[in-house]
Amino acid sequence: MTPDALNRLTAQLAKLPGIGEKTAQRLAFHVLRAPPDYARGLAAALLEVVDKVRLCHNCFSLTDGADGALCGFCTDARRDDRMLCVVEGIADELAIERTREFRGRYHVLHGVLSPLEGVGPDQLRIRELLVRLEAGKIEEVIVATNPDVEGEATALYLVKLLKPIGIKVTRLAQGIPMGGDLEYADQATLARALAARRDL
């Protein structure tokens, strides 16, 4: 019979996304076998994230500053103020940043339109996006939502809102991935690749 404390740790770890009961148990045993300083450091890091990490009041990315503080993306003077990339979440922002190809600003929606789940425009950071665009510095908005039903619906909604303002609105290209084989691509992916073809 395992101790209650270990059972409680396993139960909490199992609540993490992508972590099943067996993985949670392995992680709990790993923490138990590690030196006590490891567990204390992990606990301190978890508390620090909860206590210190906030949303940037400009782009809604993450910052470890006080309430109202700007994130590193917003304070970086080397970034291009004329381009704004709109993403669903923080993970998408970080994925784009890892490419080292985009040097503009970001806006994080914190979700996508999903009527079945009760997520409408008021639950996303769309109103704040429109306020940012009123400042007049931004010339192009890149809509970088996922190419699924909700992401496409969100992209279309944003296009309908932004086109009348007179700002250039673009969408991330979609099609055949690098290293992919045409014979294994689905029809929708091939159709998008053909529609988004470019000159060589």
Backbone as JSON, one array per atom type, in Angstrom:
{
  "sequence": "MTPDALNRLTAQLAKLPGIGEKTAQRLAFHVLRAPPDYARGLAAALLEVVDKVRLCHNCFSLTDGADGALCGFCTDARRDDRMLCVVEGIADELAIERTREFRGRYHVLHGVLSPLEGVGPDQLRIRELLVRLEAGKIEEVIVATNPDVEGEATALYLVKLLKPIGIKVTRLAQGIPMGGDLEYADQATLARALAARRDL",
  "N": [[0.85, -1.19, 0.0], [0.66, 2.14, -0.96], [2.01, 5.22, 0.39], [-0.13, 7.9, 1.54], [0.66, 10.5, 0.89], [2.22, 10.14, -1.41], [0.29, 9.09, -3.1], [-1.39, 11.32, -3.3], [0.32, 13.12, -4.64], [0.69, 11.72, -7.05], [-1.95, 11.76, -8.02], [-2.32, 14.52, -8.42], [-0.36, 15.05, -10.38], [-1.37, 13.5, -12.45], [-3.44, 15.05, -13.34], [-2.35, 16.82, -15.09], [-2.16, 17.89, -18.52], [-1.98, 15.35, -20.99], [-0.73, 13.55, -19.37], [-0.97, 10.42, -18.13], [-2.24, 8.01, -15.68], [-0.23, 6.07, -15.13], [2.14, 7.3, -16.06], [2.11, 9.51, -14.39], [2.51, 8.25, -11.96], [5.1, 7.24, -12.34], [6.49, 9.66, -12.52], [6.02, 10.67, -9.96], [7.41, 8.78, -8.4], [9.95, 9.33, -9.36], [10.39, 11.93, -8.34], [10.34, 11.26, -5.64], [12.61, 9.62, -5.42], [14.65, 11.38, -6.05], [17.09, 13.8, -4.82], [16.19, 15.66, -1.84], [16.35, 18.44, -2.3], [15.7, 18.72, -4.97], [12.91, 18.26, -5.13], [12.05, 20.37, -3.51], [12.94, 22.54, -5.04], [11.41, 22.17, -7.34], [8.82, 22.51, -6.28], [9.05, 25.17, -5.43], [9.42, 26.46, -7.89], [6.95, 25.94, -9.13], [5.21, 27.37, -7.44], [6.22, 29.93, -7.84], [5.61, 30.41, -10.52], [2.82, 30.51, -10.38], [2.48, 32.69, -8.65], [3.89, 34.85, -9.82], [3.84, 35.02, -12.69], [2.19, 36.73, -15.21], [-0.3, 38.09, -17.5], [0.72, 39.99, -20.27], [-0.24, 43.33, -20.59], [-0.59, 44.44, -23.03], [-0.16, 42.71, -25.37], [-0.97, 40.27, -24.44], [0.64, 38.1, -24.03], [2.98, 36.26, -22.01], [4.36, 37.55, -18.97], [6.76, 38.16, -16.4], [6.59, 40.25, -14.79], [5.11, 42.81, -12.67], [1.52, 43.32, -12.23], [0.16, 44.74, -15.14], [2.57, 45.05, -16.39], [4.74, 45.02, -19.27], [5.54, 42.48, -21.71], [8.53, 40.72, -22.86], [8.48, 40.69, -25.66], [6.99, 42.94, -26.31], [8.53, 45.01, -25.26], [10.85, 44.96, -26.69], [12.76, 46.89, -28.64], [13.78, 46.4, -31.12], [11.97, 45.1, -32.67], [9.56, 44.97, -35.36], [7.16, 47.38, -35.6], [5.17, 47.56, -37.46], [4.11, 45.16, -38.23], [1.9, 42.61, -37.19], [1.35, 39.62, -35.6], [-1.21, 37.41, -35.15], [-2.09, 35.02, -32.86], [-3.38, 31.86, -31.58], [-2.65, 30.91, -29.01], [-0.15, 30.94, -26.34], [1.73, 28.89, -26.8], [1.69, 28.7, -29.59], [2.69, 31.18, -30.32], [5.31, 30.95, -29.32], [6.21, 28.86, -30.94], [6.27, 30.06, -33.48], [8.14, 32.02, -32.94], [10.42, 30.47, -32.54], [11.22, 29.92, -35.13], [12.68, 32.06, -35.93], [12.13, 33.8, -37.97], [10.17, 35.74, -37.94], [9.88, 39.07, -37.03], [8.17, 40.91, -36.0], [5.42, 42.18, -34.03], [3.28, 40.58, -31.56], [-0.04, 39.23, -30.96], [-2.03, 37.65, -28.68], [-4.77, 35.57, -28.71], [-5.87, 33.79, -26.91], [-7.4, 31.46, -27.35], [-9.95, 30.13, -29.58], [-12.76, 30.76, -31.76], [-15.54, 28.92, -30.85], [-18.48, 27.82, -30.99], [-19.83, 25.51, -30.04], [-18.58, 24.98, -27.66], [-19.18, 27.19, -26.28], [-17.61, 29.43, -26.72], [-17.26, 32.58, -27.75], [-16.7, 35.68, -29.6], [-16.44, 37.53, -27.48], [-15.17, 36.14, -25.49], [-12.59, 35.97, -26.26], [-9.5, 37.74, -26.98], [-10.22, 39.77, -28.81], [-11.45, 42.29, -28.87], [-9.48, 43.82, -27.62], [-7.51, 43.59, -29.53], [-8.57, 45.11, -31.64], [-8.48, 47.62, -30.43], [-5.71, 47.99, -30.27], [-5.14, 48.19, -32.99], [-6.27, 50.59, -33.64], [-4.41, 52.49, -32.98], [-2.87, 52.91, -35.2], [-0.27, 52.25, -36.12], [0.17, 49.71, -37.15], [0.54, 47.91, -40.13], [0.18, 45.47, -41.35], [-1.6, 42.53, -40.6], [-1.0, 39.34, -39.58], [-2.7, 36.44, -39.66], [-2.47, 33.74, -37.69], [-3.8, 31.35, -36.94], [-4.7, 27.93, -36.13], [-5.02, 25.41, -38.74], [-7.64, 24.2, -38.5], [-11.16, 23.5, -37.99], [-12.19, 25.36, -36.05], [-10.07, 27.19, -35.95], [-10.04, 28.14, -38.59], [-12.58, 29.32, -38.71], [-12.24, 31.36, -36.86], [-10.22, 32.81, -38.13], [-11.59, 33.68, -40.46], [-13.55, 35.28, -39.26], [-11.94, 37.29, -38.14], [-10.86, 38.4, -40.48], [-13.17, 39.52, -41.64], [-13.67, 41.5, -39.77], [-11.34, 43.08, -39.87], [-10.66, 43.8, -42.54], [-12.38, 45.99, -43.45], [-11.21, 48.08, -42.05], [-8.99, 48.74, -43.42], [-6.51, 47.62, -43.21], [-3.84, 45.53, -44.19], [-4.45, 42.12, -44.39], [-3.18, 38.96, -43.81], [-2.72, 35.39, -44.18], [-1.2, 32.55, -42.7], [0.65, 30.47, -44.89], [-0.49, 27.36, -46.21], [-0.09, 23.89, -46.77], [1.81, 21.35, -48.43], [3.97, 19.68, -46.22], [7.5, 20.13, -45.42], [9.58, 17.57, -46.62], [7.47, 15.91, -47.01], [5.37, 13.55, -48.81], [3.7, 13.73, -51.9], [1.86, 11.76, -52.67], [0.82, 10.82, -50.31], [-0.5, 12.91, -49.17], [-3.52, 14.49, -48.04], [-6.61, 15.36, -49.77], [-7.56, 17.97, -49.17], [-5.28, 19.25, -48.18], [-3.59, 19.15, -50.44], [-5.14, 20.69, -52.19], [-5.03, 23.19, -50.92], [-2.29, 23.67, -51.09], [-1.97, 23.91, -53.86], [-3.55, 26.18, -54.32], [-2.11, 28.1, -52.93], [0.23, 28.35, -54.33], [3.47, 29.53, -55.52], [5.63, 31.79, -57.34], [8.72, 30.69, -58.79]],
  "CA": [[0.0, 0.0, 0.0], [1.52, 3.32, -1.07], [1.66, 6.29, 1.33], [-1.13, 8.88, 1.08], [1.34, 11.65, 0.28], [2.61, 9.74, -2.75], [-0.97, 8.99, -3.86], [-1.85, 12.69, -3.6], [1.21, 13.66, -5.67], [0.35, 11.03, -8.3], [-3.26, 12.27, -8.46], [-2.14, 15.89, -8.93], [0.4, 14.96, -11.64], [-2.26, 12.9, -13.46], [-4.33, 16.1, -13.84], [-1.66, 17.57, -16.14], [-2.55, 17.41, -19.85], [-1.08, 14.39, -21.61], [-0.13, 12.67, -18.35], [-1.88, 9.4, -17.63], [-1.99, 7.57, -14.31], [1.06, 5.38, -15.02], [3.19, 8.31, -16.19], [2.07, 10.31, -13.15], [3.13, 7.44, -10.9], [6.56, 7.23, -12.6], [7.01, 10.98, -12.15], [5.98, 10.76, -8.5], [8.54, 7.98, -7.88], [11.17, 10.06, -9.7], [10.51, 12.99, -7.33], [10.65, 10.62, -4.37], [14.0, 9.12, -5.44], [15.59, 12.5, -6.22], [17.45, 14.48, -3.56], [15.13, 16.55, -1.35], [16.45, 19.78, -2.91], [15.01, 18.68, -6.27], [11.47, 18.44, -4.86], [11.85, 21.75, -3.01], [13.12, 23.44, -6.18], [10.23, 22.01, -8.19], [7.7, 23.15, -5.59], [9.27, 26.62, -5.46], [9.19, 26.92, -9.26], [5.5, 25.92, -9.35], [4.62, 28.5, -6.71], [6.67, 31.18, -8.45], [4.82, 30.59, -11.74], [1.47, 30.92, -9.98], [2.51, 33.98, -7.98], [4.55, 35.95, -10.53], [3.6, 35.12, -14.13], [0.96, 37.46, -15.53], [-0.47, 38.4, -18.92], [1.12, 41.32, -20.73], [-1.49, 44.08, -20.79], [-0.63, 44.92, -24.4], [-0.32, 41.64, -26.35], [-1.52, 39.13, -23.73], [1.62, 37.04, -23.87], [3.32, 36.12, -20.59], [5.41, 38.37, -18.39], [6.94, 37.89, -14.96], [6.54, 41.54, -14.09], [3.91, 43.09, -11.87], [0.32, 43.56, -13.03], [0.3, 45.89, -16.02], [3.9, 45.07, -17.0], [4.83, 44.54, -20.64], [6.39, 41.3, -21.9], [9.77, 40.94, -23.6], [8.18, 40.97, -27.07], [6.49, 44.32, -26.42], [9.56, 45.98, -24.87], [12.0, 44.83, -27.59], [12.72, 48.0, -29.59], [14.25, 45.94, -32.43], [10.88, 44.46, -33.4], [8.87, 45.82, -36.35], [5.84, 47.79, -35.12], [4.21, 47.59, -38.56], [3.57, 43.82, -38.46], [1.31, 42.0, -35.99], [0.98, 38.22, -35.8], [-2.28, 37.02, -34.23], [-2.02, 33.58, -32.6], [-4.38, 31.33, -30.66], [-2.14, 30.76, -27.65], [1.27, 31.18, -26.07], [2.54, 27.84, -27.45], [1.79, 29.06, -31.01], [3.61, 32.33, -30.36], [6.67, 30.44, -29.12], [6.56, 28.07, -32.12], [6.63, 31.02, -34.53], [9.37, 32.69, -32.52], [11.54, 29.54, -32.73], [11.66, 29.94, -36.52], [13.56, 33.24, -36.08], [11.78, 34.45, -39.24], [9.23, 36.84, -37.71], [10.44, 40.08, -36.12], [7.14, 41.89, -35.68], [4.77, 42.08, -32.72], [2.3, 39.49, -31.42], [-1.27, 39.4, -30.19], [-2.48, 36.31, -28.31], [-6.22, 35.56, -28.53], [-6.2, 32.87, -25.81], [-8.46, 30.56, -27.76], [-10.56, 30.31, -30.91], [-14.22, 30.72, -31.74], [-16.06, 27.55, -30.77], [-19.85, 27.92, -30.47], [-20.22, 24.3, -29.31], [-18.01, 25.07, -26.31], [-19.59, 28.47, -25.7], [-16.56, 30.45, -26.88], [-17.57, 33.56, -28.77], [-15.72, 36.77, -29.7], [-16.26, 38.21, -26.2], [-14.29, 35.35, -24.63], [-11.24, 36.07, -26.81], [-8.9, 39.08, -26.87], [-10.46, 40.43, -30.09], [-11.7, 43.71, -28.6], [-8.18, 44.43, -27.35], [-6.81, 43.65, -30.82], [-9.1, 46.27, -32.36], [-7.95, 48.82, -29.77], [-4.32, 48.12, -30.71], [-5.09, 48.61, -34.4], [-6.67, 52.0, -33.72], [-3.22, 53.34, -32.81], [-2.47, 53.27, -36.55], [1.09, 51.88, -36.51], [0.22, 48.39, -37.77], [0.2, 47.91, -41.55], [-0.2, 44.11, -41.75], [-1.95, 41.57, -39.55], [-0.84, 37.96, -40.02], [-3.56, 35.56, -38.88], [-1.74, 32.48, -37.56], [-4.59, 30.36, -36.2], [-4.5, 26.58, -36.64], [-5.86, 25.1, -39.9], [-8.75, 23.31, -38.18], [-12.46, 24.16, -38.17], [-12.29, 26.54, -35.17], [-9.05, 28.15, -36.37], [-10.5, 28.75, -39.84], [-13.72, 30.19, -38.39], [-11.67, 32.54, -36.21], [-9.52, 33.59, -39.17], [-12.6, 34.35, -41.29], [-14.16, 36.33, -38.44], [-10.98, 38.39, -38.05], [-10.78, 39.04, -41.8], [-14.37, 40.36, -41.8], [-13.53, 42.66, -38.89], [-10.17, 43.91, -40.14], [-10.6, 44.3, -43.91], [-12.95, 47.33, -43.59], [-10.34, 49.08, -41.42], [-7.99, 49.12, -44.42], [-5.23, 47.02, -42.87], [-3.55, 44.31, -44.94], [-4.63, 40.92, -43.58], [-2.66, 37.78, -44.47], [-2.89, 34.13, -43.46], [-0.06, 31.66, -42.9], [0.48, 29.54, -46.01], [-0.76, 25.98, -45.82], [0.12, 22.97, -47.88], [2.64, 20.16, -48.23], [5.08, 19.93, -45.3], [8.84, 19.76, -45.88], [9.84, 16.15, -46.48], [6.24, 15.14, -47.21], [5.15, 12.94, -50.12], [2.42, 14.13, -52.48], [0.92, 10.65, -52.75], [0.22, 10.59, -48.99], [-1.2, 14.11, -48.71], [-4.96, 14.44, -48.24], [-7.1, 16.24, -50.84], [-7.66, 19.35, -48.7], [-3.92, 19.79, -48.1], [-3.13, 19.36, -51.81], [-5.88, 21.82, -52.75], [-4.47, 24.42, -50.33], [-0.95, 23.85, -51.65], [-2.14, 24.43, -55.22], [-4.08, 27.54, -54.27], [-1.1, 29.0, -52.36], [1.49, 28.19, -55.05], [4.2, 30.79, -55.7], [6.61, 31.8, -58.43], [10.09, 30.27, -58.44]],
  "C": [[0.9, 1.25, 0.0], [1.06, 4.4, -0.09], [0.7, 7.3, 0.71], [-0.48, 10.06, 0.37], [1.73, 11.34, -1.16], [1.38, 9.61, -3.64], [-1.49, 10.37, -4.24], [-1.0, 13.32, -4.69], [0.88, 13.04, -7.03], [-0.96, 11.57, -8.86], [-3.13, 13.67, -9.04], [-1.4, 15.88, -10.26], [-0.47, 14.41, -12.76], [-3.24, 13.93, -14.03], [-3.68, 16.94, -14.94], [-2.05, 17.02, -17.51], [-1.51, 16.45, -20.42], [-0.42, 13.43, -20.64], [-1.19, 11.7, -17.85], [-1.48, 8.96, -16.24], [-0.62, 6.9, -14.16], [2.22, 6.36, -15.13], [3.26, 9.16, -14.93], [2.75, 9.54, -12.02], [4.65, 7.38, -11.08], [7.18, 8.57, -12.2], [7.05, 11.14, -10.63], [7.14, 9.98, -7.88], [9.87, 8.65, -8.2], [11.42, 11.17, -8.67], [10.92, 12.4, -5.99], [12.1, 10.14, -4.3], [15.03, 10.23, -5.53], [15.97, 13.09, -4.86], [16.35, 15.44, -3.13], [15.16, 17.95, -1.96], [15.75, 19.85, -4.27], [13.52, 18.96, -6.07], [11.19, 19.86, -4.37], [11.98, 22.77, -4.15], [11.93, 23.39, -7.12], [9.02, 22.7, -7.58], [7.82, 24.67, -5.63], [9.0, 27.19, -6.85], [7.7, 26.96, -9.59], [4.82, 27.1, -8.67], [4.99, 29.83, -7.35], [5.88, 31.47, -9.73], [3.43, 31.11, -11.39], [1.46, 32.34, -9.42], [3.0, 35.13, -8.85], [4.21, 36.1, -12.01], [2.21, 35.71, -14.38], [0.84, 37.61, -17.05], [0.0, 39.82, -19.18], [-0.16, 42.1, -21.04], [-1.61, 44.64, -22.21], [-0.95, 43.81, -25.41], [-0.9, 40.36, -25.77], [-0.66, 37.87, -23.82], [1.93, 36.97, -22.37], [4.44, 37.06, -20.19], [5.55, 38.0, -16.92], [7.03, 39.19, -14.17], [5.27, 41.68, -13.29], [2.71, 43.26, -12.81], [0.51, 44.82, -13.86], [1.66, 45.97, -16.7], [3.82, 44.54, -18.43], [5.77, 43.34, -20.72], [7.64, 41.68, -22.69], [9.53, 41.25, -25.06], [7.76, 42.43, -27.25], [7.56, 45.36, -26.1], [10.78, 45.94, -25.79], [11.9, 45.88, -28.7], [13.16, 47.57, -30.99], [13.13, 45.32, -33.27], [10.14, 45.47, -34.28], [7.44, 46.11, -35.88], [4.76, 47.73, -36.2], [3.54, 46.25, -38.81], [3.08, 43.22, -37.15], [0.85, 40.59, -36.33], [-0.02, 37.82, -34.72], [-2.27, 35.5, -34.09], [-3.09, 33.17, -31.6], [-3.89, 31.33, -29.22], [-0.65, 30.99, -27.56], [2.15, 30.16, -26.79], [2.72, 28.15, -28.94], [2.76, 30.22, -31.2], [5.06, 31.84, -30.25], [7.13, 29.6, -30.31], [7.0, 28.98, -33.26], [7.95, 31.68, -34.19], [10.59, 31.78, -32.72], [12.05, 29.51, -34.16], [12.68, 31.04, -36.78], [13.31, 33.99, -37.4], [10.9, 35.68, -39.04], [9.81, 37.8, -36.68], [9.44, 41.18, -35.8], [6.62, 41.71, -34.26], [3.75, 40.94, -32.73], [1.04, 40.0, -30.74], [-1.83, 38.01, -29.94], [-3.98, 36.36, -27.98], [-6.65, 34.76, -27.29], [-7.42, 32.03, -26.14], [-8.91, 30.85, -29.18], [-12.07, 30.28, -30.75], [-14.68, 29.26, -31.77], [-17.46, 27.6, -30.16], [-20.29, 26.71, -29.65], [-19.71, 24.31, -27.88], [-18.33, 26.4, -25.64], [-18.54, 29.56, -25.78], [-16.91, 31.34, -28.07], [-16.53, 34.66, -28.78], [-15.44, 37.46, -28.36], [-15.36, 37.44, -25.24], [-12.83, 35.4, -25.1], [-10.75, 37.52, -26.69], [-9.04, 39.84, -28.19], [-10.7, 41.93, -29.89], [-10.38, 44.45, -28.38], [-7.35, 44.54, -28.63], [-7.27, 44.87, -31.6], [-8.6, 47.58, -31.76], [-6.5, 49.05, -30.2], [-4.23, 48.65, -32.13], [-5.49, 50.07, -34.57], [-5.49, 52.95, -33.58], [-2.62, 53.71, -34.16], [-1.07, 52.88, -36.97], [1.13, 50.62, -37.36], [-0.28, 48.46, -39.21], [-0.28, 46.53, -42.03], [-0.49, 43.26, -40.53], [-1.84, 40.18, -40.17], [-1.7, 37.09, -39.11], [-2.93, 34.17, -38.87], [-2.51, 31.5, -36.67], [-4.39, 28.99, -36.86], [-5.44, 26.29, -37.81], [-6.91, 24.02, -39.6], [-10.05, 24.12, -38.27], [-12.56, 25.45, -37.34], [-11.28, 27.62, -35.58], [-9.45, 28.88, -37.64], [-11.65, 29.71, -39.59], [-13.22, 31.48, -37.74], [-10.97, 33.43, -37.22], [-10.51, 34.35, -40.04], [-13.27, 35.49, -40.54], [-13.23, 37.55, -38.36], [-10.85, 39.14, -39.37], [-11.97, 39.97, -42.0], [-14.3, 41.62, -40.94], [-12.45, 43.63, -39.38], [-10.11, 44.49, -41.55], [-11.2, 45.71, -44.05], [-12.08, 48.44, -42.98], [-9.28, 49.56, -42.4], [-6.6, 48.59, -44.11], [-5.06, 45.75, -43.7], [-3.66, 43.12, -43.99], [-4.13, 39.72, -44.38], [-2.85, 36.57, -43.58], [-1.63, 33.31, -43.69], [-0.36, 30.72, -44.05], [0.28, 28.13, -45.47], [-0.56, 25.08, -47.02], [0.99, 21.8, -47.49], [3.79, 20.48, -47.29], [6.42, 19.53, -45.92], [9.06, 18.27, -45.62], [8.61, 15.28, -46.7], [6.16, 14.59, -48.62], [3.77, 13.32, -50.63], [1.4, 12.99, -52.45], [0.22, 10.37, -51.42], [-0.55, 11.79, -48.46], [-2.71, 13.97, -48.97], [-5.38, 15.49, -49.27], [-7.13, 17.7, -50.4], [-6.27, 20.0, -48.65], [-3.37, 20.07, -49.5], [-3.84, 20.55, -52.45], [-5.34, 23.14, -52.22], [-3.09, 24.71, -50.91], [-1.03, 24.4, -53.07], [-2.61, 25.87, -55.21], [-3.03, 28.54, -53.79], [0.25, 28.88, -53.09], [2.14, 29.55, -55.31], [5.19, 30.66, -56.85], [7.97, 31.33, -57.92], [11.09, 31.14, -59.17]]
}
